[in-house]
Amino acid sequence: MTRTTPRPTVLVSGASIAGPALAHWLNRHGYAVTVVEKARTIRSGGYPVDVRGTALDVVEKMGLLPRLRDAHVDLRRLTFRDADGGEVASLHPHAVTGGATGRDLEIRRGDLTDALYAAVRDDVEFLFDDSVDTLDQSGHGVDVVFRSGRSRTFDLVFGADGMHSRTRGMVFGPEERFHRYLGHCFAVFPMRNTLGLSHETVVWNTPGRTAALYAVEDDDEVHAFLNFAQPAPPRELFGDKQAQRDLIADVFADAGWEVPGILAALRDADDVFFDAVGQIRMPRWSSGRVALLGDAAYAPSFLTGQGTSLALVGAYHLAGALAAGGHAEGFAAYERGTRDVVTRTQDRVGEGGGTLFPTTAAALERRNERLRSLSGR
Ligand SMILES: Cc1cc2nc3c(=O)[nH]c(=O)nc-3n(C[C@H](O)[C@H](O)[C@H](O)COP(=O)(O)OP(=O)(O)OC[C@H]3O[C@@H](n4cnc5c(N)ncnc54)[C@H](O)[C@@H]3O)c2cc1C
């Protein structure tokens, strides 16, 4: 069949999870899709993420399920240790996370982004090493000027540029307005697998402090994770990597178990990801011809383990809603169809936090009692 009308054009900012998933569905629905990503290429590697519930149906419909099943990280053991490194409990992770064995997927974030990218790269235009500098909706479409200097007009623009979304900042206002700080900061970084861990996570706690080592396989590297309670978000540290390291070293200074070795690894690590634990809560996810999705619109925080699933499900709903009508009706239908699951997920944040990051001695003791009874000790 010959197409008589030109395809509507869309720009998606961000090529991690939400962006390529939306690109896939919009391309299928007949849109001409461009994705702009500020990194030089798809960012592979990184910690494992969960894909659960409806998100599994979404990746199945995308034809990715067999590939993702092959990439499943089979985490077999979760061990909790006390201040001195003594074992509190050791159990199967699903006893704590409530995951469904044989159905839920846990995969390296990079394996998921690679699979999503491979699914769309031939049908969608990717602009790497670039980003949106300005957006102007005063004409018939959205006039975009890129950091590289090129300028183009799109029918619609989507922000899938994560927790600290620049699209959100440009269209909806400063992050502080929508960011709900959850009282913790964290750092993740790779380090040598000095304990010989394999397919397991070891979690050390004192009140308000958590150190964890996450071994996806029995290889030479583990993901180290340090989390600590902090009454206000240390915004002044966000651009200052040395100050982040100094704060963490200070907070964990007298810690036992393997923490001194983890701190030494932190000092030497090039690839440290530091952030405040928080959520994005917005009254609306669209304005005119611009809409947000994934962490940019509704980051639930990693305490829920659902950020990736929400990003996948949101992309599917958003593209489906647009295909059924014009953008104003489509965006309204996207919000109606997605908000409920987002709110329910965000409201569940206390559950995960209480298990991994108890902040008082009493909460830690209650948590340990619960873990001992789950493990039958
Ligand atoms: C430590 C940690 C552990 C986590 N664990 C889990 C878990 O177990 N399970 C789970 O489901 N989720 C987890 N998450 C959350 C999960 O990673 C996110 O919720 C999910 O990746 C959302 O995807 P996204 O595509 O919306 O955003 P992101 O993955 O943040 O991607 C945003 C993309 O936009 C790009 N970008 C940013 N700014 C611009 C710009 N101005 N222009 C162009 N591109 C830009 C970035 O480079 C990036 O590629 C975890 C997060 C962290 C930090």
The ligand as a Tripos MOL2 file, in Angstrom:
@<TRIPOS>MOLECULE
LIG
   53    58     1     0     0
SMALL
NO_CHARGES

@<TRIPOS>ATOM
      1 C1         20.9250    1.6730   42.3340 C.3       1 LIG1
      2 C2         19.6780    1.4770   41.5210 C.ar      1 LIG1
      3 C3         19.0820    0.2300   41.5410 C.ar      1 LIG1
      4 C4         17.9140    0.0260   40.8170 C.ar      1 LIG1
      5 N1         17.3460   -1.2070   40.8780 N.ar      1 LIG1
      6 C5         16.2190   -1.4230   40.2030 C.ar      1 LIG1
      7 C6         15.5950   -2.7010   40.2590 C.ar      1 LIG1
      8 O1         16.0560   -3.6310   40.9210 O.2       1 LIG1
      9 N2         14.4660   -2.8910   39.5690 N.ar      1 LIG1
     10 C7         13.9150   -1.8970   38.8310 C.ar      1 LIG1
     11 O2         12.8730   -2.1280   38.2200 O.2       1 LIG1
     12 N3         14.4740   -0.6740   38.7360 N.ar      1 LIG1
     13 C8         15.6110   -0.4080   39.4100 C.ar      1 LIG1
     14 N4         16.1740    0.8300   39.3300 N.ar      1 LIG1
     15 C9         15.5090    1.8930   38.5770 C.3       1 LIG1
     16 C10        15.6370    1.7660   37.0680 C.3       1 LIG1
     17 O3         16.9810    1.7660   36.6470 O.3       1 LIG1
     18 C11        14.8950    2.9380   36.4520 C.3       1 LIG1
     19 O4         13.6880    3.1110   37.1380 O.3       1 LIG1
     20 C12        14.5960    2.6280   35.0190 C.3       1 LIG1
     21 O5         15.8230    2.4290   34.3680 O.3       1 LIG1
     22 C13        13.8330    3.7890   34.3160 C.3       1 LIG1
     23 O6         14.2640    3.9360   33.0220 O.3       1 LIG1
     24 P1         14.2290    5.2950   32.2240 P.3       1 LIG1
     25 O7         14.5200    4.9080   30.8200 O.co2     1 LIG1
     26 O8         12.9720    6.0340   32.5430 O.co2     1 LIG1
     27 O9         15.3840    6.2460   32.8310 O.3       1 LIG1
     28 P2         16.9440    6.0400   32.9090 P.3       1 LIG1
     29 O10        17.3260    4.6130   32.9570 O.co2     1 LIG1
     30 O11        17.4450    6.9150   33.9980 O.co2     1 LIG1
     31 O12        17.4840    6.6000   31.5090 O.3       1 LIG1
     32 C14        17.5110    7.9500   31.1240 C.3       1 LIG1
     33 C15        18.3270    8.0750   29.8400 C.3       1 LIG1
     34 O13        18.2630    9.4160   29.3840 O.3       1 LIG1
     35 C16        19.5600    9.8770   29.0950 C.3       1 LIG1
     36 N5         19.5430   11.3170   29.2790 N.ar      1 LIG1
     37 C17        19.5350   11.9920   30.4640 C.ar      1 LIG1
     38 N6         19.4730   13.3170   30.2290 N.ar      1 LIG1
     39 C18        19.4260   13.4700   28.8820 C.ar      1 LIG1
     40 C19        19.3360   14.6070   28.0470 C.ar      1 LIG1
     41 N7         19.2850   15.8530   28.5480 N.pl3     1 LIG1
     42 N8         19.3040   14.4160   26.7090 N.ar      1 LIG1
     43 C20        19.3700   13.1590   26.1770 C.ar      1 LIG1
     44 N9         19.4610   12.0470   26.9380 N.ar      1 LIG1
     45 C21        19.4810   12.2080   28.2660 C.ar      1 LIG1
     46 C22        20.4690    9.1150   30.0200 C.3       1 LIG1
     47 O14        21.7940    9.0820   29.5450 O.3       1 LIG1
     48 C23        19.8110    7.7460   30.0320 C.3       1 LIG1
     49 O15        20.2550    6.9610   28.9500 O.3       1 LIG1
     50 C24        17.3380    1.0790   40.0440 C.ar      1 LIG1
     51 C25        17.9630    2.3290   40.0160 C.ar      1 LIG1
     52 C26        19.1220    2.5360   40.7340 C.ar      1 LIG1
     53 C27        19.7600    3.8850   40.6560 C.3       1 LIG1
@<TRIPOS>BOND
     1     1     2 1
     2     2     3 ar
     3     2    52 ar
     4     3     4 ar
     5     4     5 ar
     6     4    50 ar
     7     5     6 ar
     8     6     7 ar
     9     6    13 1
    10     7     8 2
    11     7     9 ar
    12     9    10 ar
    13    10    11 2
    14    10    12 ar
    15    12    13 ar
    16    13    14 ar
    17    14    15 1
    18    14    50 ar
    19    15    16 1
    20    16    17 1
    21    16    18 1
    22    18    19 1
    23    18    20 1
    24    20    21 1
    25    20    22 1
    26    22    23 1
    27    23    24 1
    28    24    25 2
    29    24    26 1
    30    24    27 1
    31    27    28 1
    32    28    29 2
    33    28    30 1
    34    28    31 1
    35    31    32 1
    36    32    33 1
    37    33    34 1
    38    33    48 1
    39    34    35 1
    40    35    36 1
    41    35    46 1
    42    36    37 ar
    43    36    45 ar
    44    37    38 ar
    45    38    39 ar
    46    39    40 ar
    47    39    45 ar
    48    40    41 1
    49    40    42 ar
    50    42    43 ar
    51    43    44 ar
    52    44    45 ar
    53    46    47 1
    54    46    48 1
    55    48    49 1
    56    50    51 ar
    57    51    52 ar
    58    52    53 1
@<TRIPOS>SUBSTRUCTURE
     1 LIG1         1 GROUP 0 **** ****
